[in-house]
Amino acid sequence: MSGRIPLSTALRSLALSGEAQSCCSRSLLRRPFSSTPQYRTVSKDTQTQSKNDRDLENRLLGGQSKNAGPSRLATLSQATRSKAAASSSSKTTEEVISRVSSLIQNPQRTTELPHHLHIYSHRRNVHATLTKPNNEVLMSVSTGNIGFRKGHRGDYDAAHQLAVYTMGKIQERGFLMQINGLEVILRGFGPGREAFTKVLLGKEGKVLRERIVRVSDSTRLKFGGTRSPAVRRLG
């Protein structure tokens, strides 16, 4: 045998070297004192760390993880808002109750004396007079001043037009700037009484209606008295 190695010996040596390399690689993939492969442990740790990183990122950006409940800060802010809303609603209710009770106790008390709007309505004519609190006359009109003559001055239509004309003149002359409170004084039971009432309750009297603080009736009542005049006969 001049330096040649038999084929069987060479194959055996190659098999032994392959087994040794595989044993070395397995020993590198195993942890000491454990039979669990290292690559599995590494993969689980990586997944846990990535999940924690995602949760931290969501929290920093204002979000929350899918499985996490509401944060303590969100719960605290919600409780604070609910307490503030309850306190504000209770304060509002107390203020409304106090205002209503004060109005019930002092229904006609105002800071300044009111102006007066006198409506004198009888069968033949209607007179409207606006006065200051000291009874100084600011404006006085009747159905005759707006074009009605003779028997037409006592009609309901004439009284209605007079009421609309009076409301317009009060705004046109700037009396609304002076009027903080208004007392409406009705006298007589003619058609002008109902006409002025409807105009005050309609859209024409909306601005003036907000300033009314009192409505009174100054119709004269006769107890006995003198003999009444004779009934007027027309035609």
ChimeraX attribute file (.defattr): number of C-alpha atoms within 10 A of each C-alpha:
attribute: neighborCount
match mode: 1-to-1
recipient: residues
	/A:1	5
	/A:2	4
	/A:3	5
	/A:4	6
	/A:5	9
	/A:6	9
	/A:7	8
	/A:8	8
	/A:9	9
	/A:10	10
	/A:11	11
	/A:12	10
	/A:13	10
	/A:14	11
	/A:15	10
	/A:16	10
	/A:17	12
	/A:18	11
	/A:19	11
	/A:20	12
	/A:21	11
	/A:22	11
	/A:23	11
	/A:24	11
	/A:25	11
	/A:26	13
	/A:27	12
	/A:28	12
	/A:29	13
	/A:30	14
	/A:31	14
	/A:32	10
	/A:33	6
	/A:34	8
	/A:35	8
	/A:36	12
	/A:37	14
	/A:38	15
	/A:39	11
	/A:40	11
	/A:41	11
	/A:42	10
	/A:43	11
	/A:44	11
	/A:45	11
	/A:46	12
	/A:47	11
	/A:48	11
	/A:49	12
	/A:50	12
	/A:51	13
	/A:52	13
	/A:53	12
	/A:54	14
	/A:55	18
	/A:56	15
	/A:57	14
	/A:58	14
	/A:59	13
	/A:60	10
	/A:61	9
	/A:62	8
	/A:63	11
	/A:64	17
	/A:65	15
	/A:66	8
	/A:67	7
	/A:68	8
	/A:69	8
	/A:70	10
	/A:71	10
	/A:72	9
	/A:73	9
	/A:74	10
	/A:75	10
	/A:76	10
	/A:77	11
	/A:78	12
	/A:79	12
	/A:80	12
	/A:81	11
	/A:82	11
	/A:83	12
	/A:84	12
	/A:85	12
	/A:86	12
	/A:87	12
	/A:88	12
	/A:89	12
	/A:90	12
	/A:91	12
	/A:92	12
	/A:93	11
	/A:94	12
	/A:95	12
	/A:96	12
	/A:97	12
	/A:98	12
	/A:99	11
	/A:100	13
	/A:101	12
	/A:102	11
	/A:103	12
	/A:104	10
	/A:105	10
	/A:106	10
	/A:107	12
	/A:108	9
	/A:109	10
	/A:110	11
	/A:111	7
	/A:112	10
	/A:113	15
	/A:114	22
	/A:115	24
	/A:116	25
	/A:117	22
	/A:118	20
	/A:119	24
	/A:120	21
	/A:121	25
	/A:122	16
	/A:123	14
	/A:124	15
	/A:125	24
	/A:126	29
	/A:127	20
	/A:128	22
	/A:129	17
	/A:130	23
	/A:131	18
	/A:132	17
	/A:133	16
	/A:134	10
	/A:135	10
	/A:136	11
	/A:137	13
	/A:138	15
	/A:139	16
	/A:140	14
	/A:141	16
	/A:142	23
	/A:143	26
	/A:144	17
	/A:145	12
	/A:146	13
	/A:147	10
	/A:148	17
	/A:149	13
	/A:150	9
	/A:151	11
	/A:152	16
	/A:153	21
	/A:154	22
	/A:155	18
	/A:156	19
	/A:157	15
	/A:158	23
	/A:159	28
	/A:160	22
	/A:161	16
	/A:162	26
	/A:163	28
	/A:164	16
	/A:165	16
	/A:166	22
	/A:167	18
	/A:168	13
	/A:169	12
	/A:170	17
	/A:171	13
	/A:172	10
	/A:173	11
	/A:174	10
	/A:175	14
	/A:176	14
	/A:177	9
	/A:178	10
	/A:179	19
	/A:180	18
	/A:181	21
	/A:182	23
	/A:183	20
	/A:184	19
	/A:185	18
	/A:186	21
	/A:187	20
	/A:188	17
	/A:189	13
	/A:190	19
	/A:191	21
	/A:192	33
	/A:193	21
	/A:194	15
	/A:195	20
	/A:196	26
	/A:197	16
	/A:198	15
	/A:199	19
	/A:200	20
	/A:201	12
	/A:202	11
	/A:203	11
	/A:204	17
	/A:205	19
	/A:206	13
	/A:207	13
	/A:208	19
	/A:209	16
	/A:210	12
	/A:211	16
	/A:212	19
	/A:213	17
	/A:214	14
	/A:215	12
	/A:216	11
	/A:217	12
	/A:218	12
	/A:219	13
	/A:220	8
	/A:221	7
	/A:222	7
	/A:223	6
	/A:224	6
	/A:225	7
	/A:226	7
	/A:227	6
	/A:228	6
	/A:229	6
	/A:230	6
	/A:231	6
	/A:232	6
	/A:233	5
	/A:234	5
	/A:235	3
